[in-house]
Amino acid sequence: MEGAYEKALAFALRQAGAAVEEQKEVGIPFEGVIIDNAFRADLLVNRQLIVELKAVTEMPNLFLTQTQTYIRLLNLPLGLLSNFNVEHLRDGIKRIINPYWTQSR
């Protein structure tokens, strides 16, 4: 289900004028080099916001940590963790702030 939600949301965001990258590769620093494609974030919107999509009955802390890691590694100010398996979508969205974000990179 998450793949279908990802495609639909990416389409809607593009229709609204946003630049959207699907399955954005996230590299990790290791011993002075960047290891490419270590992770894949669901959506990168306007090169400023990661959107991680889920469709689960329970939202474990692992998903929050995953999104925090992506925004930290990409040096982005914000991320959204969205669970589509809720009665009202607004109840399934968690805004995540990167306390390590620096605008200079």
ChimeraX attribute file (.defattr): number of C-alpha atoms within 10 A of each C-alpha:
attribute: neighborCount
match mode: 1-to-1
recipient: residues
	/A:1	11
	/A:2	16
	/A:3	12
	/A:4	9
	/A:5	14
	/A:6	19
	/A:7	14
	/A:8	12
	/A:9	16
	/A:10	21
	/A:11	14
	/A:12	13
	/A:13	15
	/A:14	14
	/A:15	10
	/A:16	9
	/A:17	10
	/A:18	15
	/A:19	14
	/A:20	20
	/A:21	17
	/A:22	15
	/A:23	14
	/A:24	16
	/A:25	17
	/A:26	18
	/A:27	17
	/A:28	16
	/A:29	11
	/A:30	8
	/A:31	7
	/A:32	6
	/A:33	9
	/A:34	12
	/A:35	13
	/A:36	11
	/A:37	11
	/A:38	11
	/A:39	16
	/A:40	14
	/A:41	19
	/A:42	22
	/A:43	24
	/A:44	23
	/A:45	18
	/A:46	13
	/A:47	13
	/A:48	14
	/A:49	19
	/A:50	27
	/A:51	25
	/A:52	25
	/A:53	24
	/A:54	21
	/A:55	16
	/A:56	14
	/A:57	10
	/A:58	10
	/A:59	15
	/A:60	9
	/A:61	8
	/A:62	9
	/A:63	15
	/A:64	17
	/A:65	11
	/A:66	15
	/A:67	25
	/A:68	21
	/A:69	17
	/A:70	25
	/A:71	27
	/A:72	19
	/A:73	15
	/A:74	18
	/A:75	19
	/A:76	23
	/A:77	18
	/A:78	20
	/A:79	26
	/A:80	21
	/A:81	21
	/A:82	21
	/A:83	22
	/A:84	20
	/A:85	17
	/A:86	15
	/A:87	8
	/A:88	10
	/A:89	11
	/A:90	11
	/A:91	12
	/A:92	19
	/A:93	17
	/A:94	15
	/A:95	12
	/A:96	19
	/A:97	16
	/A:98	17
	/A:99	13
	/A:100	12
	/A:101	16
	/A:102	11
	/A:103	8
	/A:104	5
	/A:105	7
